[in-house]
């Protein structure tokens, strides 16, 4: 089953924009596939302003969030794996969603399998 998380991120992003607020992502910067400006990472996390006026070429797929932005005047292509997004929220009022990292790991695991039904014992006729 496809994870619900990327769909929630996209819908909350749209909701924040529809309310004319500024969407921010809280990201676990220690993800292997992330491309982030390390000079802005604090305690292994980074907050990214993803309002349309601050970025270019936003692509929110089911696996990654990608966009181009400037940090201290330097252009950078940002890549954020969906599983490393810890929260998406509006800067002005903090409304949004925080993702539980333990639940994310569980979401990626396959669902437990139902035990196979035990075969009924065959009856032997003894004469």
Secondary structure, DSSP 8 states (H G I E B T S, - for coil): ---SHHHHHHHHHHHHHHTT--EEEEEETT-TT-B--GGG-BTTEEEEE--TTT-EEEEE-SSEEEEEEEETTEEEEEEEEGGGEEEEEETTT--EEE--HHHHHHHHS------------------
